[in-house]
């Protein structure tokens, strides 16, 4: 049955949660539903992608959520706008992407988890994420839904046709304490092999360490900051090894894209990484303890991971079941 569905996003940039919401919108459109979108922060490059697939953007002030059959609130940042009262015919869904321990999200001033009492269903990306929230909120009416990864053909071609001369590493994480970017940089001070390191999402720190790294004849270190997803994928596709040293993740999108591109992977042994890695068939030597020493002297291998669990078709089947 055709439904009228509203998606509430906290923002519309190319970060993981808005991209996951875009895939949900794409699935719902393919299933024949009418989909509207509202964002708590206006603007963002991802809005054009939503418009292109037929999603209508609405202004927040003119909205009556009771006009809709289903309203999806994306991320815990959107919880303050969950209405206290809802029409009995309207279903509310909350899609939680964050760890409750991320900067104290669960109890911060810009989150209102008490509004979750009005939620019909909670969606978590992974069991690891759900386990972190258990004991903090009622998770009895919840499911897990891993968002898919789509690699455009022009990016896949770059991956297939790349000619390796110098081993290239790719790190896709912003500079936040728990991401351990500075730890990777410290390890590079003692790195002796010839290599290229591309940091995506992180800007160069205002410290002497960058000057030291850039003075090393064996290293090329690039800081790309926040760039469009396609540009990030191009850099990843041309790389040999993907690294993430983060101490917190629920669904690490960079990791999933690296799996889709069959990169050699070296990641922290946190539960979400272990869960996704198990589905992909990662080997034991793909992991390290994020608070202990790393070994960046990694041999790049030719690998073919299991990737069906990241496909859009599998995601579409699960979305069909949820929204039916």
C-alpha positions in Angstrom: 0.0 0.0 0.0 1.3 3.4 -0.9 2.3 5.6 2.1 3.0 9.2 2.7 6.4 9.4 4.5 8.3 12.3 6.0 12.1 12.1 6.6 13.5 14.4 9.2 17.2 15.0 8.9 19.5 16.8 11.3 21.6 18.1 8.4 22.2 17.4 4.7 25.9 17.1 4.3 27.8 14.0 3.1 28.4 12.5 6.6 27.2 9.0 7.3 23.7 9.5 8.7 22.4 11.9 6.0 23.8 9.5 3.3 22.1 6.6 5.0 18.8 8.6 4.9 19.3 9.3 1.2 19.5 5.5 0.6 16.4 5.0 2.6 14.6 7.7 0.5 15.8 6.0 -2.7 14.5 2.6 -1.5 11.1 4.1 -0.4 10.7 5.9 -3.8 11.4 2.6 -5.6 8.8 0.9 -3.5 6.2 3.4 -4.7 5.8 5.7 -1.6 5.5 9.5 -1.5 8.5 10.9 0.3 9.0 14.4 1.7 12.1 15.7 3.5 12.8 18.4 6.1 16.2 19.3 7.6 16.8 21.0 11.0 19.8 22.8 9.4 18.9 24.3 6.0 21.2 23.8 3.0 23.8 21.1 2.3 25.1 19.5 -0.9 23.1 16.3 -0.4 19.8 18.1 -0.9 20.4 18.1 -4.7 20.7 14.3 -4.6 17.3 14.0 -2.8 15.6 16.3 -5.3 17.0 14.3 -8.2 15.3 11.0 -7.1 12.0 12.7 -6.6 11.9 13.7 -2.9 10.1 17.0 -2.1 11.7 19.4 0.4 9.4 21.0 2.9 9.9 23.9 5.2 9.8 22.9 8.9 7.5 25.7 10.0 4.7 24.7 7.6 4.7 21.0 8.5 2.1 19.0 10.3 3.5 15.6 10.9 0.0 14.2 11.4 -0.4 14.5 7.6 1.9 11.6 7.2 1.5 7.8 7.6 5.1 7.5 8.8 7.7 10.0 10.1 11.4 9.0 10.3 13.5 11.0 12.7 17.2 10.6 11.6 19.8 10.6 14.4 19.3 11.4 18.1 19.9 15.1 17.3 16.4 15.2 15.8 14.7 13.9 19.1 13.8 17.4 20.4 11.4 17.9 17.4 9.5 14.6 18.0 6.0 15.8 18.9 4.7 15.0 22.4 1.3 13.9 20.9 0.8 12.1 17.6 -2.2 11.1 15.5 -3.0 7.4 16.2 -2.7 6.8 12.4 0.8 8.2 12.2 3.8 6.0 13.1 7.1 7.5 14.4 10.4 5.8 13.7 13.7 6.9 15.2 16.9 6.0 13.4 19.8 6.1 15.8 23.3 6.2 14.2 25.3 7.4 17.2 26.9 5.9 20.2 25.4 7.2 23.4 28.9 7.8 24.7 29.9 10.1 21.8 30.5 13.4 23.7 27.7 12.3 26.1 25.1 12.4 23.3 22.5 10.5 25.2 22.3 13.1 28.0 23.5 16.3 26.2 21.4 19.5 26.0 20.6 19.1 22.3 19.2 15.6 22.6 15.8 14.8 24.3 15.5 11.0 24.5 12.4 11.3 26.6 10.6 12.1 23.4 11.5 8.5 22.2 8.6 7.3 24.4 6.4 8.3 21.4 8.4 6.2 19.0 6.8 3.1 17.3 10.2 1.6 16.2 13.9 2.3 16.8 16.4 1.4 14.0 20.1 0.8 14.8 22.8 0.3 12.2 24.4 -2.6 14.0 23.9 -4.9 17.0 27.0 -3.2 18.5 25.2 0.1 18.4 22.0 -1.4 19.9 24.0 -3.0 22.7 25.4 0.4 23.7 22.0 1.9 24.1 20.5 -1.1 26.0 20.0 -0.1 29.6 19.7 3.6 28.7 16.5 3.4 26.7 13.8 0.9 25.9 15.1 -1.1 23.0 12.5 -3.8 23.0 10.9 -2.4 19.8 14.0 -2.1 17.7 15.7 -3.6 14.7 19.1 -3.3 13.0 19.5 -1.9 9.4 22.9 -1.5 7.9 22.9 1.2 5.2 24.2 0.0 1.8 27.3 1.1 -0.1 27.1 2.0 -3.8 30.3 2.5 -5.7 29.8 4.4 -9.0 31.1 2.7 -12.1 33.6 5.5 -12.8 35.1 5.0 -9.2 35.1 1.2 -9.7 37.1 1.7 -12.9 39.7 3.8 -11.0 40.0 0.9 -8.5 40.4 -1.8 -11.2 42.8 0.2 -13.4 45.1 1.7 -10.7 48.8 1.2 -11.2 50.6 0.9 -7.9 54.0 2.5 -7.7 54.2 3.6 -4.1 51.9 2.1 -1.4 49.1 4.5 -0.6 47.2 4.6 2.7 43.8 6.2 3.2 42.3 7.4 6.5 38.7 8.7 6.3 38.0 10.2 9.7 37.6 13.8 11.0 40.0 15.1 13.6 38.2 14.3 16.8 39.9 12.9 19.9 38.3 9.5 19.8 39.2 9.0 16.1 42.9 8.7 17.0 44.2 10.7 14.0 47.1 12.1 16.1 48.1 8.6 17.1 48.5 7.6 13.5 50.6 10.7 12.9 52.8 9.8 15.9 53.3 6.3 14.5 54.4 7.9 11.1 57.3 9.6 12.8 59.0 6.2 13.0 57.7 4.9 9.6 60.6 4.0 7.4 59.0 2.7 4.2 58.2 4.8 1.2 54.5 5.6 1.2 51.7 8.1 0.6 49.2 8.8 3.4 45.9 10.6 2.5 43.9 11.9 5.5 40.3 12.6 4.4 38.0 14.5 6.8 40.9 15.8 8.9 42.8 19.0 8.4 46.5 19.3 9.2 47.1 20.0 12.9 48.7 23.3 14.0 51.7 21.5 15.4 55.3 20.8 14.5 54.5 17.1 13.7 53.2 18.0 10.2 56.4 19.8 9.3 58.4 16.8 10.6 56.3 14.4 8.6 56.5 16.5 5.4 60.3 16.7 5.8 60.7 13.0 5.6 61.9 12.0 2.2 60.1 8.6 2.2 56.6 10.1 3.0 54.0 12.1 1.2 51.3 13.2 3.6 48.2 14.9 2.3 45.3 16.4 4.4 42.1 16.8 2.3 39.7 18.0 5.0 36.0 17.5 4.4 35.4 17.0 0.7 32.5 15.7 -1.5 31.9 12.0 -1.2 32.8 11.3 -4.8 36.3 13.0 -4.3 36.8 10.9 -1.2 35.9 7.7 -3.0 38.3 8.6 -5.8 41.2 8.9 -3.3 40.1 5.6 -1.6 39.8 3.8 -5.0 43.4 4.8 -5.9 44.7 3.7 -2.5 46.0 0.3 -1.4 45.3 0.2 2.3 42.5 1.6 4.4 43.1 2.5 8.1 40.7 3.5 10.9 42.0 3.9 14.5 38.7 5.2 15.9 37.6 4.1 19.4 33.9 4.7 18.6 31.8 3.7 15.6 28.4 2.3 14.9 28.6 1.8 11.1 31.9 3.1 9.8 31.0 4.2 6.3 34.6 4.5 5.2 35.2 0.9 6.3 32.2 -0.3 4.3 33.4 1.5 1.2 36.9 0.0 1.6 35.3 -3.5 1.8 33.3 -2.7 -1.3 36.5 -1.8 -3.1 38.5 -4.8 -1.7 41.1 -2.7 0.0 43.6 -4.1 2.4 42.1 -3.1 5.8 43.7 -2.3 9.1 41.2 -1.2 11.7 40.6 -0.9 15.5 39.1 -3.9 17.1 36.0 -2.2 18.4 32.7 -4.2 18.3 31.1 -2.5 15.3 34.3 -3.1 13.3 34.4 -6.7 14.4 30.7 -7.2 13.5 31.0 -5.7 10.0 34.4 -7.4 9.5 32.9 -10.8 10.3 30.2 -10.3 7.7 32.9 -9.3 5.1 35.3 -12.1 6.0 38.2 -10.0 7.3 41.2 -11.9 8.7 42.6 -11.6 12.2 45.5 -9.5 11.2 43.1 -6.8 10.0 42.6 -5.6 13.5 44.6 -3.8 16.3 43.8 -2.5 19.7 43.2 1.2 19.3 44.8 2.1 22.7 48.0 0.1 22.0 50.8 0.3 19.5 50.0 0.1 15.7 52.1 -1.5 13.0 51.7 0.6 9.9 54.1 -1.6 7.9 51.3 -3.5 6.2 51.6 -5.7 3.1 48.9 -4.8 0.6 47.1 -7.9 -0.6 44.7 -8.9 -3.4 41.5 -9.6 -1.5 37.9 -10.4 -2.5 35.5 -9.8 0.5 31.9 -10.9 0.9 29.8 -7.8 0.1 26.2 -9.0 -0.4 25.4 -7.6 3.1 26.2 -4.1 1.8 24.2 -4.3 -1.4 21.3 -1.9 -2.1 19.1 -4.9 -3.1 19.4 -6.5 0.4 18.8 -3.1 1.9 15.7 -2.6 -0.3 14.2 -6.0 0.9 14.7 -5.0 4.5 13.1 -1.6 3.9 10.1 -3.2 2.2 9.6 -5.4 5.3 9.9 -2.5 7.7 7.5 -0.1 5.9 4.9 -2.6 4.9 
